[in-house]
Amino acid sequence: MKLPAARRFRSAIVACAAALALAITVPHPASAQEGAAAVQDVTLTDVQLPLGATLVKVPKLTASGTRLSKDDLAAIFRADSPEPWQTRLARLDAASLTAPVFLAEQAGPGNLRQSTTYRDIVARDVRAGKIGELTIAGATISSKGDKPAQNGAGTYGAIRASGLDLTALARLAIEPGDGKGPLQTVYGALRVADMAFSSEQGITFKFARFEVTDLGGRQVANGWSKAVDTMAAGYDAAADKRRALLTTADLIEAQSIGRMEIGGVSVSDTSLDTPMLMEIDRLSFAATGPDAGVVVEGLGVASGATRTRLGKLNLAGASLGPFVTELRRIAETPDVPPGPEESRRLAVALGTLTLSDLTVDLPPEPPVQKRGAVDTPRQKQAQNSGTPARARVAEARPPDAKAGDPLVAIPVKSNRIALRQGVFGMGPAADGAPASTRLALTGLEVPASLASGLPLVGVLPAYGYGDLTFDLTADAVWDDAARTVALRDVTVSGKDIGTVKLAALFGGIGPELFSGSVPAQTMLMFAGNARSLDLTIENSGLFERFLAAQAKELSLKPDELRKEYVTASVLGVPVILGNGPAAKNIGAAMGQFVMNPGKLTLRAKAKEPAGIGFVELGTARSPGAVLDQLDVEAKAN
């Protein structure tokens, strides 16, 4: 199996970036060696240096203000030198190193060939293999391979780096390690402007700026250069998949970034049936501090007539430890495709994800019309007479809506789904499952046209509601030791509709609930039990609309229908529920609520500490048999 084209393309970009970093290490040693015993300027020509799969070519290098001789420089550049790279690079010392052109050619993986040409390279204050400041005017990238996604070209604008440690870069790029060695900082700061890359397949990436500070890592098996090649190569067999997964885990654990920011991101794909454009104003990452985490601002995605806009995304408190652990676990069985349990384990350390100001504009649905049919004789006549399409559309428009006429449909302006804020968070993991989960949606707006047909909310348009606005909260806790799941707060609130609040406690629930195994989850029916339930219903206008609609349909006055519902609640509900004390309590509370619809509260708790088993609930002869095992409290208003 090969990696998908998009993944291969992204991997190729990563490989290009690695080649860039690797290439930058070479000109500085050459230029630094130019000096002899006295401080002088020295120039080397036609320098070529093979570094694994990368061949570096520097037509001209000039070292200024250096005491190194040409022999010293030549010794640093010797491909067959027995000295480690970091030892040789540590001897670099010059006031500046310059190269008009610098070319890095990379072979692989497979038949992929990539070349990067840098222009006007200047390294200042080179001391003991460390560069105080590095500037590059720009660069061009070329990539050729067997796949359309591998063929493309790109450019970099100005590149500026400070605190560049060539010895650390050489260690990480070439020398193997176990990923547990000391952290080595390569760049104090790196800034790249105006990055762009377009593939033959029709995918284009653009970045207005890229900035990173305190970039480094730890040495990994076979070095970072070969590790990136392994990730980019894809996999045709289980062994390749295992190698790629383990390498990915190694690189995630070994990398270190202080802060990173990318601005003016644009990704377009014209190869799709419906071209797609994604734009991001700003993407940032911070390892520590008050703004630690990932922040995405101004995300927009356009695909055909569908438009999505996200004001801000914030991911805080994420931990890659469980993610890496699960990657390695999946790698041990590469022949088995990951299932729901693996996906859950990968996401369990997600932290807290917050979305702000999300809007999704969907194309309005065309009116349903029988095939080949026209609505009116005038439309049919216009169609047969060759009337222009614009005139036919105008002819088909519905009549203007009259004020107060509920039977005339109001034209839909747009199908927009909006969310003011959404928060999703998971607590620490236990047996691969989150100990707590919280979901909060504030200001969720759904057009009535889209709500039609949905469970429960689908009937709301019939009661005169237009666009619907909801708030939702769900807060649950799993206690592995007590084998309980507590729904601490599940609240759904609708504007001018009402609020439903639910809290419950269930027992006999262990990690098998989250295993994804059907037999294990089925066993919960025999081991699980319900212990308590609190339900609160608050009316904010829905009951009055419901009563008015039902009264109109039954040709009754609302007050007359209300009295019938009160009677049905007080007398009918107890009969349905077994006519016991709890049933009568519930019926009386419901009657009070119907008479004066405000708040209805129901609390039920199992009389036995072990609760009522799920099997017993499912096989109960009647509702009364269940109520007899509960302490019930019901009240209205």
KANOR-V516608 format. One record per run of one state. SS is the DSSP state (h for helix, s for strand, l for the rest). FROM is the first residue (numbers start at 1). TO is the last residue. Records with the same first field share a line. If there is no record, write none. Layout:
BEGIN
SS=FROM-TO ; FROM-TO
END
This chain:
BEGIN
l=1-4 ; 33-39 ; 52-53 ; 67-69 ; 78-84 ; 90-92 ; 108-112 ; 128-129 ; 145-147 ; 151-151 ; 157-158 ; 175-183 ; 200-202 ; 218-222 ; 234-237 ; 270-275 ; 287-292 ; 304-305 ; 317-320 ; 332-339 ; 348-351 ; 363-376 ; 385-388 ; 396-414 ; 427-428 ; 431-432 ; 435-435 ; 447-447 ; 452-456 ; 464-467 ; 480-483 ; 495-497 ; 508-510 ; 515-517 ; 528-528 ; 540-541 ; 555-557 ; 577-580 ; 596-598 ; 607-611 ; 620-622 ; 628-629 ; 637-637
h=5-32 ; 70-77 ; 85-89 ; 148-150 ; 166-174 ; 223-233 ; 238-254 ; 321-331 ; 340-347 ; 377-384 ; 389-395 ; 448-451 ; 457-463 ; 511-514 ; 518-527 ; 542-554 ; 558-576 ; 581-595 ; 614-619 ; 623-627
s=40-51 ; 54-66 ; 93-107 ; 113-127 ; 130-144 ; 152-156 ; 159-165 ; 184-199 ; 203-217 ; 255-269 ; 276-286 ; 293-303 ; 306-316 ; 352-362 ; 415-426 ; 429-430 ; 433-434 ; 436-446 ; 468-479 ; 484-494 ; 498-507 ; 529-539 ; 599-606 ; 612-613 ; 630-636
END
